[in-house]
Amino acid sequence: MSNPVPAAPRSAAPQFPDHLAAFRLDGARALVTGASRGIGRACAEALADAGCDLAVSARTTAALIDTAATVEQRGRRAVVVPADLSAPTAAGHLIDLAADALGGLDIVVHNAGTLPTSGDTPVMVPFHRSDRTHWDQVVSLNLNATAELCRAAHRHLIASRRASLILMSSVAGVMAAPMMEAYAASKAGQISLARSLAVAWARQGVRVNAVSPGWIRTAMTRHASGTAAVSDWLTSHVPMGRWGEPEEVARAVLFLASPAASLLTGHVLVLDGGVSVPDGGLAGIPKPSSPFTTP
Ligand SMILES: NC(=O)c1ccc[n+]([C@@H]2O[C@H](COP(=O)([O-])OP(=O)(O)OC[C@H]3O[C@@H](n4cnc5c(N)ncnc54)[C@H](OP(=O)(O)O)[C@@H]3O)[C@@H](O)[C@H]2O)c1
């Protein structure tokens, strides 16, 4: 079988006048999905601060217009491209619309994702009592749309001299997450995909990495962060003892997107306050009893 990988890398190490210049992204064209709020909105703002023009996507147009306004306040261009990525072909269509609007793509931050929900409420039940509907809801957005988006992004990213694809996974993708099995499996799938594509596309000049946040204070975790017993119990299992903020994730994304990470591909950057460090559960340190009912 012939080897599809070119014999030589496409580019040499980039040169910069000083180290801070390697963190700039002036004139780069970036798409951020799930940019209507939370981590995605913070990513759009961080990339704009570094000099990117942005395409911002999610389902809620009004909230995207708000994100676009904060990008423009930072002196960068923003285009709003609404999409429901749970539809089978939506991700590919979105990539092409964003590339058309920006004249190409250098950076794709695929951040849209979901827990299983019933209305606005996350559904956390033992796996043997969960149903197929919730599995399909989570996997179709978190994993199937990711695959579709990566497939479509390739044709645009290979045309860039500074291509970076970043998948927003979760610490649930690198450790056990009982009662969140569908979510955890989809997030582990994203990590696996990032690693495989990083190697497959390395000599085409496309870096692919995953970010795995722990407990971050957003709409997705509003119920947990807003319920004292749950919040206290969760943070008691975080060595750093607090919630993370969306901006802390966005700065890690900015690093991965920038030429400062020029040798970094196939990596999973875990931002969890120490949760996933072996013994990060603070074995031996007294904690509040679990607020969850035993199945
Ligand atoms: N918060 C945490 O503790 C945490 C931890 C680890 C990983 N993460 C991951 O980080 C990412 C962002 O989460 P977040 O905490 O910022 O959650 P969030 O506040 O609920 O934001 C989710 C984003 O995804 C968009 N979205 C949801 N369903 C969509 C769909 N079908 N099509 C297109 N866009 C959709 C939402 O916008 P619309 O509703 O307008 O569509 C929103 O912009 C997710 O992938 C999540 O799994 C979060």
The ligand as an SDF file (V2000), in Angstrom:
LIG
                    3D

 48 52  0  0  0  0  0  0  0  0999 V2000
  -18.7690   23.8610   31.5280 N   0  0  0  0  0  0  0  0  0  0  0  0
  -18.0100   22.8220   31.8240 C   0  0  0  0  0  0  0  0  0  0  0  0
  -17.8110   22.4950   33.0130 O   0  0  0  0  0  0  0  0  0  0  0  0
  -17.3610   22.0270   30.7230 C   0  0  0  0  0  0  0  0  0  0  0  0
  -16.4030   21.0810   31.1270 C   0  0  0  0  0  0  0  0  0  0  0  0
  -15.7740   20.3270   30.1420 C   0  0  0  0  0  0  0  0  0  0  0  0
  -16.0910   20.5050   28.8150 C   0  0  0  0  0  0  0  0  0  0  0  0
  -17.0290   21.4230   28.4590 N   0  0  0  0  0  0  0  0  0  0  0  0
  -17.3360   21.5420   27.0330 C   0  0  0  0  0  0  0  0  0  0  0  0
  -17.1450   22.8730   26.6250 O   0  0  0  0  0  0  0  0  0  0  0  0
  -18.0190   23.1590   25.5380 C   0  0  0  0  0  0  0  0  0  0  0  0
  -18.7690   24.4470   25.8210 C   0  0  0  0  0  0  0  0  0  0  0  0
  -19.5300   24.2460   26.9930 O   0  0  0  0  0  0  0  0  0  0  0  0
  -20.0970   25.4180   27.9200 P   0  0  0  0  0  0  0  0  0  0  0  0
  -19.8670   24.9910   29.2930 O   0  0  0  0  0  0  0  0  0  0  0  0
  -19.6450   26.7360   27.4390 O   0  0  0  0  0  0  0  0  0  0  0  0
  -21.6460   25.1670   27.6340 O   0  0  0  0  0  0  0  0  0  0  0  0
  -22.8430   26.1120   27.2320 P   0  0  0  0  0  0  0  0  0  0  0  0
  -22.7790   27.3940   27.9710 O   0  0  0  0  0  0  0  0  0  0  0  0
  -24.0530   25.2680   27.3450 O   0  0  0  0  0  0  0  0  0  0  0  0
  -22.5280   26.4320   25.7010 O   0  0  0  0  0  0  0  0  0  0  0  0
  -22.7260   25.4540   24.7240 C   0  0  0  0  0  0  0  0  0  0  0  0
  -22.6000   26.1310   23.3740 C   0  0  0  0  0  0  0  0  0  0  0  0
  -22.8880   25.1540   22.3560 O   0  0  0  0  0  0  0  0  0  0  0  0
  -23.9520   25.6540   21.5260 C   0  0  0  0  0  0  0  0  0  0  0  0
  -24.7750   24.5300   21.0900 N   0  0  0  0  0  0  0  0  0  0  0  0
  -25.4720   23.6720   21.8580 C   0  0  0  0  0  0  0  0  0  0  0  0
  -26.1390   22.8000   21.0910 N   0  0  0  0  0  0  0  0  0  0  0  0
  -25.8580   23.1220   19.7970 C   0  0  0  0  0  0  0  0  0  0  0  0
  -26.2570   22.6020   18.5490 C   0  0  0  0  0  0  0  0  0  0  0  0
  -27.1140   21.5650   18.4390 N   0  0  0  0  0  0  0  0  0  0  0  0
  -25.7720   23.1670   17.4100 N   0  0  0  0  0  0  0  0  0  0  0  0
  -24.9250   24.2310   17.4940 C   0  0  0  0  0  0  0  0  0  0  0  0
  -24.5010   24.7680   18.6590 N   0  0  0  0  0  0  0  0  0  0  0  0
  -24.9830   24.2210   19.7930 C   0  0  0  0  0  0  0  0  0  0  0  0
  -24.7250   26.6050   22.4330 C   0  0  0  0  0  0  0  0  0  0  0  0
  -25.4010   27.6140   21.7130 O   0  0  0  0  0  0  0  0  0  0  0  0
  -26.9430   27.5470   21.2880 P   0  0  0  0  0  0  0  0  0  0  0  0
  -27.7280   27.0410   22.4520 O   0  0  0  0  0  0  0  0  0  0  0  0
  -27.2280   28.9800   20.9280 O   0  0  0  0  0  0  0  0  0  0  0  0
  -26.9870   26.6500   20.1070 O   0  0  0  0  0  0  0  0  0  0  0  0
  -23.5860   27.2550   23.2000 C   0  0  0  0  0  0  0  0  0  0  0  0
  -23.0090   28.2900   22.4380 O   0  0  0  0  0  0  0  0  0  0  0  0
  -18.8990   21.9390   25.3490 C   0  0  0  0  0  0  0  0  0  0  0  0
  -18.3930   21.1330   24.3120 O   0  0  0  0  0  0  0  0  0  0  0  0
  -18.7590   21.2110   26.6760 C   0  0  0  0  0  0  0  0  0  0  0  0
  -18.9750   19.8240   26.5440 O   0  0  0  0  0  0  0  0  0  0  0  0
  -17.6840   22.1780   29.3780 C   0  0  0  0  0  0  0  0  0  0  0  0
  1  2  1  0
  2  3  2  0
  2  4  1  0
  4  5  1  0
  4 48  2  0
  5  6  2  0
  6  7  1  0
  7  8  2  0
  8  9  1  0
  8 48  1  0
  9 10  1  0
  9 46  1  0
 10 11  1  0
 11 12  1  0
 11 44  1  0
 12 13  1  0
 13 14  1  0
 14 15  2  0
 14 16  1  0
 14 17  1  0
 17 18  1  0
 18 19  2  0
 18 20  1  0
 18 21  1  0
 21 22  1  0
 22 23  1  0
 23 24  1  0
 23 42  1  0
 24 25  1  0
 25 26  1  0
 25 36  1  0
 26 27  1  0
 26 35  1  0
 27 28  2  0
 28 29  1  0
 29 30  1  0
 29 35  2  0
 30 31  1  0
 30 32  2  0
 32 33  1  0
 33 34  2  0
 34 35  1  0
 36 37  1  0
 36 42  1  0
 37 38  1  0
 38 39  2  0
 38 40  1  0
 38 41  1  0
 42 43  1  0
 44 45  1  0
 44 46  1  0
 46 47  1  0
M  CHG  2   8   1  16  -1
M  END
$$$$
